[in-house]
Amino acid sequence: MRSLLVLVSYHNHNTEKIALVFSRVLDAPIRTPTQVSPLEVGDYDIIGFGSGIYGGRHHESLLRLADELPALQGKKAFIFSTCGVPVAAFEGRSTRGRFDDYVEKNHSALRSILRSKGYTVVDEFSCGGHNTNSFLKLLGGINKGRPNAEDLSLAEEFAIRLRRAVVSPELMVMGI
């Protein structure tokens, strides 16, 4: 299985930590949007697109690359991100759904672009990231230590399921 990760991660390198786990499990190179030719994505079985969330969406350079991609009906893709909202407010059974809704909204612009090009978004991943933007820097930031060991373990489980689903798509239907 040939995999590629397209990543923007520069502030605290939160999303890069997740991408490194994906890279190891999927045996995938990591490139920035400027290092990827839109035409080369056809060479891969699955492409992961990820960045931190900025103003409720992925980084502009990632969205710009997605806009430039050729239409490839059924090309498999996945979306990932880290976000700087106070994740602790979403933890627990009763609030997990609200975090999922938040992620759904944050990923919507990228998901919409990819789907409009014929890509099949097979899954999505997000977790908290250390945020020291703006006035938060004065307070030491929020989500310190994120992504943490649990986040990285969840990323590994996600990548393993993803690899199995791409190699054996019937497993995705069965929820394995």
C-alpha positions as CSV (number, residue, x, y, z in Angstrom):
1,M,0.0,0.0,0.0
2,R,1.5,3.3,-1.0
3,S,0.6,6.2,1.4
4,L,1.4,9.8,1.5
5,L,0.9,12.4,4.3
6,V,0.5,16.1,3.4
7,L,1.1,18.1,6.5
8,V,1.3,21.7,7.8
9,S,2.6,21.8,11.4
10,Y,4.7,24.7,12.5
11,H,3.4,26.5,15.7
12,N,4.0,23.9,18.4
13,H,4.4,20.9,16.0
14,N,1.4,19.3,17.5
15,T,0.0,17.8,14.3
16,E,3.5,16.7,13.3
17,K,3.6,14.4,16.3
18,I,0.4,12.7,15.1
19,A,1.7,12.6,11.5
20,L,4.9,10.8,12.7
21,V,2.8,8.1,14.2
22,F,0.8,7.7,11.0
23,S,4.0,7.8,9.0
24,R,5.4,4.9,11.0
25,V,2.3,2.7,10.8
26,L,1.5,3.5,7.2
27,D,5.1,3.6,6.0
28,A,4.3,7.0,4.5
29,P,6.5,9.9,3.6
30,I,5.5,13.3,5.1
31,R,5.5,16.3,2.8
32,T,4.3,19.9,3.0
33,P,1.7,21.2,0.5
34,T,4.5,23.0,-1.4
35,Q,6.5,19.7,-1.7
36,V,3.6,17.9,-3.4
37,S,2.6,18.1,-7.0
38,P,-1.1,17.8,-7.4
39,L,-0.6,15.3,-10.2
40,E,1.5,12.9,-8.1
41,V,-1.3,12.0,-5.7
42,G,-2.6,9.5,-8.3
43,D,0.5,7.4,-7.5
44,Y,-0.7,6.7,-3.9
45,D,-3.4,4.3,-2.6
46,I,-4.3,6.7,0.2
47,I,-3.4,10.3,1.1
48,G,-3.7,11.9,4.5
49,F,-4.2,15.6,4.7
50,G,-3.5,17.3,8.1
51,S,-2.8,20.5,9.9
52,G,-3.6,22.4,13.0
53,I,-7.0,24.2,13.0
54,Y,-6.8,27.9,12.3
55,G,-10.0,29.9,12.6
56,G,-12.1,26.8,12.4
57,R,-10.5,25.2,9.4
58,H,-7.3,23.6,8.1
59,H,-4.3,25.7,7.1
60,E,-4.8,27.8,4.0
61,S,-1.9,26.1,2.1
62,L,-3.5,22.7,2.6
63,L,-6.9,23.9,1.4
64,R,-5.2,25.6,-1.6
65,L,-3.4,22.3,-2.5
66,A,-6.7,20.4,-2.2
67,D,-8.3,23.0,-4.6
68,E,-5.5,22.2,-7.1
69,L,-5.9,18.4,-7.0
70,P,-7.1,16.7,-10.1
71,A,-10.5,14.9,-10.0
72,L,-9.8,11.3,-9.1
73,Q,-13.0,9.3,-8.6
74,G,-12.7,7.0,-5.6
75,K,-9.2,8.0,-4.6
76,K,-8.9,7.3,-0.9
77,A,-8.1,10.1,1.6
78,F,-8.2,10.8,5.3
79,I,-8.2,14.0,7.2
80,F,-6.5,14.7,10.5
81,S,-5.9,17.7,12.7
82,T,-5.0,19.0,16.2
83,C,-6.9,21.8,17.7
84,G,-6.2,24.3,20.5
85,V,-9.6,24.4,22.2
86,P,-9.7,23.4,25.8
87,V,-10.1,19.7,25.1
88,A,-10.7,18.9,28.8
89,A,-14.1,20.6,28.5
90,F,-15.1,17.9,26.0
91,E,-13.8,14.8,27.8
92,G,-16.2,12.3,29.3
93,R,-19.1,10.4,28.0
94,S,-21.6,13.1,27.9
95,T,-19.4,15.7,26.1
96,R,-17.5,13.5,23.6
97,G,-20.2,14.0,21.0
98,R,-19.7,17.8,21.2
99,F,-16.0,17.4,20.4
100,D,-16.9,15.1,17.5
101,D,-19.3,17.8,16.2
102,Y,-16.6,20.4,16.7
103,V,-14.1,18.3,14.6
104,E,-16.8,17.6,12.0
105,K,-17.2,21.4,11.5
106,N,-13.5,22.1,11.5
107,H,-12.9,19.4,8.8
108,S,-15.8,20.4,6.7
109,A,-14.0,22.8,4.3
110,L,-11.3,20.3,3.5
111,R,-13.7,17.3,3.3
112,S,-16.0,19.3,1.0
113,I,-13.1,20.1,-1.4
114,L,-11.9,16.5,-1.5
115,R,-15.3,15.1,-2.1
116,S,-16.0,17.6,-4.9
117,K,-12.9,16.1,-6.6
118,G,-14.2,12.6,-6.3
119,Y,-12.1,11.6,-3.3
120,T,-13.5,9.1,-0.8
121,V,-12.7,10.4,2.7
122,V,-12.5,7.0,4.5
123,D,-11.9,8.4,8.0
124,E,-10.9,11.4,10.1
125,F,-8.8,12.0,13.3
126,S,-8.4,14.9,15.6
127,C,-7.1,15.5,19.1
128,G,-6.0,18.4,21.3
129,G,-2.9,20.3,20.7
130,H,-0.9,22.7,22.9
131,N,-2.1,26.2,22.0
132,T,0.0,29.3,22.9
133,N,-1.5,31.7,20.4
134,S,-2.3,35.3,21.2
135,F,-2.9,36.1,24.9
136,L,-2.8,32.4,25.8
137,K,1.0,32.7,25.5
138,L,0.9,34.9,28.6
139,L,-0.9,32.1,30.5
140,G,1.4,29.3,29.3
141,G,-1.2,28.1,26.8
142,I,-3.9,25.5,27.0
143,N,-3.8,21.8,26.4
144,K,-0.3,21.6,27.8
145,G,1.4,18.3,27.0
146,R,-1.0,17.6,24.1
147,P,-0.9,15.5,22.1
148,N,-0.1,13.2,25.0
149,A,0.6,9.5,25.2
150,E,-3.1,8.6,25.1
151,D,-3.5,10.8,21.9
152,L,-0.6,9.2,20.3
153,S,-1.9,5.7,21.1
154,L,-5.3,6.6,19.7
155,A,-3.5,7.9,16.5
156,E,-1.7,4.6,16.2
157,E,-4.9,2.6,16.6
158,F,-6.5,4.9,14.0
159,A,-3.7,4.3,11.5
160,I,-3.7,0.5,12.1
161,R,-7.5,0.4,11.4
162,L,-6.9,2.7,8.3
163,R,-4.2,0.4,6.9
164,R,-6.4,-2.7,7.4
165,A,-9.4,-1.0,5.7
166,V,-7.4,0.1,2.7
167,V,-5.8,-3.3,2.2
168,S,-9.1,-5.1,3.0
169,P,-12.0,-2.6,2.4
170,E,-14.5,-5.2,3.7
171,L,-13.1,-4.8,7.2
172,M,-14.1,-1.1,7.2
173,V,-17.7,-2.1,6.5
174,M,-17.5,-4.6,9.3
175,G,-16.1,-1.9,11.7
176,I,-12.8,-3.7,12.3
